Amino acid sequence: MTNYNQFFSLVLVALMLVSCTSDDGEREENGNNFDRGALLENWADNIIVPSFQNFALYTEDLEAETEAFVQDPSEASLAQLRNSFEEAYIQFQTVAPFGVGMAETVNYRMFLNTYPVDVATVKSKIESGSYNLELPSSYDEQGFPALDFLLNGVAEQDADIIEYYSIHTDASNYGEYLQAVSSRINKLTQDVLVHWQGSYRDDFVSNTGSSTTGSVDRFTNNYVMYYEKHLRTGKIGIPAGAFTGNPVPQNVEALYSQDLSKDLYLKAVETVKNFFNGKHFGSNVTGPSYKQYLDHLNTVKNSTDLSSLINTQFDAIEEQANDLNNNFLEQVQSNNTVMLEAFDALQKNVVLLKVDMLQALSISVDYVDTDGD
């Protein structure tokens, strides 16, 4: 009888443990029945593809305005091209996190937004008229950072900038390089969009497995990596000297555009926040998302829903940005403490996304981490 009672007691304890709600990121058994197919459909059909469709309109306009400026360099055409450039650069932030499929294969993000631009090499290649923008070694010679320099940084005064494309000794070469950079941005964007609109969309949505090769696992790693490496580190951490203690103001995004860097940062934050919540592009409608997935798993940390902690921190990041100068170059040079505060705010969500969310979703980190969490 004693053995029977002991056995019964052990079984009862085991059942009680299984039925308890988990805390601190542990997932329940009901996580296995979350509809990953619906999640992937929402990502592809309502967020990723519409974002690229929208951005492609801006890159088409950018290429057209570039051609118009090169054919007739003037203050009016320069102003029009700059406006097109700034609008496209901001809209690029809405597709930058989506580095899967062809975007991953062709290193789309690297070709479009590696900064700072290598000014010396760009000038040298313009003068020689010899360059190949398809080479990986040319990441920092093209994309939006190169356009930023070519439209705003070749001279201090607009009249002098226009001369580079009209009466300068290498005016023809400058115009050709400007067009080559703009055209490549548009071509790569159109290629990625066409790929999504082809068979890749179905391949992406149907790959619902929970292995490292499944779409959710692969995309999630890319999403978190973008947030950590490109948003936190690239836009804020490196120029603020968060890792070295030595600020590098010349490494801010949109170095030559003066007041554009904060707009790019805010759009990037908005994009990753909206994606976390499954918000359809250009709409307030939401669908299956990381938030819903975590809530489905009843994932909590410190007695609070993990999804709420993440969204609260996104709100805190946007609130902190109110203290930032529109020009990050000036911010680093005048009061870098505010930049470091932005980094700290971003870092809190690195931990929540990379450690807690990935653990809850049973996804292993597949990219190299060099600075810790």
N, C-alpha and C positions, 0 to 999 in steps of 0.2 A: 504493500500500500504506500509505503514511503517513497519508493522509486516512482510509482505512478503519479503521486502528488508533485514530486520534483519535475517530472517530465511535463505534466500539465502546466506547472508554473512557468517553465522555460518557454513553452509554446505561447502562453498568454503574453509574456513579456515581449517575445518576438513580434507578435501581432500588434501589440501596442506601439512598438518602435516603427513598424512599417506604416502605421496609420498616422503617425505624427507629422505635422507640417514642418518642412525643413527651414533652416535659417542660414544666413551668411553664404548664400550662393549655391546651396545644394539643391538638386532638382528632384522632383517627384516622378513617379512612374508614368503619370499621364503625359509627360513630355514627348513620349514616343508617338502619340497620336496627333501631334500638331501638324496641320496641313502645310507641308513645305511647298507643295505644288502651287497652292494659292498664294503663298508668300512670294514665290519666284515670279508668278504671273503679275502680281501687283508691282513688283520691282521693275520687271521688263516693260510691261504694257502701259503702266501709269506714271512711271518715274523716269527710267533710263532712256527709253526710246523717245518719248516726248521731249526730254531735255536735250538730246542730241538733235532732234528735228528743229527745235527752237534755235539752238546754237548755230546750226548749219546756215540758217537765214542770216545770222550776223556775220559769219565768215564769208558768205557770198557777197554781202554788202561791203565788207572790208576789202575784199579783192577788187571789187568794182571801183570803190573810192580811191584805192591806191593807184589804179590805172588812170583814173581821171586826174589825179594830182600829178603823176609823172608826165602826162601829156600836156598839162598846163599848170606848172607850179606857180601858185599865187597865195596870197594871204587867205583868200576865201576857200580855195581848194585844200589848203593845209589845215584850216580850222575844221572843215568838213571831214577830212581824213582822221584827224585827231579824235573827233567825236565818235566816229565809227570804230576807231581803235579802242577807245575807252569803254564803249558799250560792249564790244566783243570780248574784251578782257574780263569784264565783270561777268558776262554770261558764261565765259569759260569755267568759272568757278562752279557752275551748276552741273558740269559734266566731269570735272577733274577727279572726283572720287571713284568714277566708274571705270577702273583700269582692268577690265577683264575682256576676254575675246580678242578681237583684232587690236583693241586699244593696248592690251598687254603685249601682244605679238610685235607690234611696230613701235613700242615704247612711246606711245602717243603723248603722254603727260610730259616726258622728258624733252621731246622735240618741241613742244609748245610752250614750256614754261620753266626752263632751266635758267636760274639767275644766281649771281650777276652775269650779265652778258660779257663776253670776252672782247672788249672794245678794240684792243690792239690787233687781234686776229681779224676781226670784222673789217677794220680799216685796211689792213694788208690785203685781204682777199678782194675787197672792192677795188683797190688800186690795181691789182694784178688781173682782175676779171676772171680769176680761176677759183672755183669752189665747187664742192659737192655737198649739198645740204642733206643728203640721204645717209651720210656717214654718222655713226654714233659719236664719233669724235667731234662732231659739229653741233652737239646739243646746245652749247652756250654761244652759238653764233647765229641763232635764228629764233623763231617763235615770238611771243609777245615781248620778252625783254629786249630782243634785237629791234623790234619795231619801236619800242619805247625810246631807245637810243637814237635811232634814225630819224624819228619825228620830233624829238625833244632835246637830244643831247649832243648833236654834232656841232652845235653853236649855241650861244646864249640868247641871241636875238632872232626873232622869227624871220626878219629880212635876210639874215645871214644863213639861216637854215634853208630858206628857199633857194639861195644862191648855189648851195650844194647840189641842187637838182636842176639848175638852169644854166649858170655860167661858169661853174667850177670846172677845173681841168678834167676832173673825173665825173662830171655831172651825169653822163650817160651810164657809167658804171654804177653810180649811186642809185639811179632810177631803176636799173635792171635788178640790182640786189634787193631793193625795197620790194619790187614786184615779186621776186623769187620767194622772199620770206612770206609775204602775204598770200601768195598762191599756194605755197606748201601748207600753211595753216588750213586753208580752205580744203585742199585736196585730202589731207589726212582726216579731216573731220567728215567729209563726204564719204570717204572709204569706210570709216568706222560705222557711220550711220547705215550705209548700204549693207554692211555685214550684219548688223543687228536686224535689219528688215528682211534679211534672207533667212537661211536655214539656222543661223546661230541662235536666233531667238527661241526656236523650238528646242534646240539642243540644250540651251541654258535652262529652260523651264522644266524639261523632262528629267533633268539630272537631279533628282530629289534625294539621292542617297546621303547618308550622314558620314561618309568617309572623307578623307582628305581631298579626294578628287571630285566630290559632290559640289554642285553650284553654290549651295549655301555656305559650305566651309571655305571654298576658294574665294568667293566674293567677300565674305565677312573678314577674312584675313586682309584682303586688299583695302577694304573700307577702313578697318582699324589702323592699318599701316599708313594710309593716306592721312588720317586724322593725326597720328603721332608724328610721322616724319615730314609730311608736306605742310600741314596746317600749323601744328604746334611748333615744330622745329624750324621749318623753312621760313614761315611768315613772321614768327616771333622770336624763337629761341636763339637762332644763330645771330641775327643782327643785334639782339639784346645781350649777347655774350653769356647766355644762361648756363652753358656748359663749361666755358673757359674762364669766365670772369672778365673777359676782355670784349667789350661791345665792338661790333663791326657794322657801323651805320651804312656803309656803302653796299652792304649786302641785303638791303631791304628790297621787297618786291616793288616794281614800278618806281625805280630810283629816280628817273628823269621826269616823271609825270607829276611831281610835287604832291598833290592832294589826293591821289588815287589809291594809295596803299591801304588805307583804312577801309575804303569801300570794298576792295577785293577781299580783305580779311573778314568783314562782316557777311559778305555774300557766301564765303566758304563756310563759315560757322552756321549760317542759316541753312545751307544745303545739307550738311551732315546731320543737323538737328531734324530737319524735315524728313530726311530719309529714315532716321531712327524711328520716327513716328509713322512711317508709311504714307506720308502726305503726297497726294498726287501733284505732279508738276503743274503749276499755274492754277491750282485749285485748293480749296480748304477741305476737300474730301480726303478721308484717310482709309487705308486698307490694311491688310495683313502686314505686320512689321516686326522689327526687333522688340518694340514695346509690347505688342500683343503676345509674342513668343515668350518673353520673360514673364509676363503676367499669367500666361497659360501654365507655366512651370511653377507658379507661386514662388518666384525667386525673390528672396528678401535679404537685406543686409542690415545689421543693427536694428532689426525689427521694423524696417521700412522697405517697401517695394523697391527693388533695384531700378526698375524703369522710372520710378518717381525721383530717385536720387540722381539718375543720369539727366533727366529733363530739368530738374532743379539746378543742376550744375551748368547745363547749357544756358539757362536763364541768367545765371550768375556771370557767365562768360560775356554775354551780351550786355549785361548791366555794367560790368567793369570796363567794357569798350567805350562807354560814354566818357571816360577819363582820358582816352587816347587822342592824341593830335591826329588830324586828318592826314598829315604827312609823317610817316614813321621815321624818316631820316631826321627830321627836326625833333621828333619825340626821343629818339635814342640820344641825340646830341644834347638836348636841353634837360631832359628828366627821364633817364633810363629806368628809374625805379618803377614807373607806371608800366613800362614794357615788361619788366620782370614780374609784376603783379599779374599781367595778362598771361604770361607763361605759367605761373602758378595755378591760375584758374583753369587753364587748359589741361595742365598736368593731372588735376584731380579726376577729370573724365578719362584720361589715359588709363588710370588704374581701374576705374569702374567698367570701361569698355574692354580693355585688353585682358584684365585679370578676372574680374567678376562675371562679366557677360560671357566671355569665351568659356569660362569654366562651367557656367550654367548651361550653355548650349553644347557642352562637350566638344568644343572645337580647339584643336591644338594650334599654337602660334607657328606659322611656317616662314616667317621672315626674321632676318637678323636684327637683334636688339643690341645696340652698342652703348646706350646711355642709362640703362636701367629704368625701372618703373617707379 
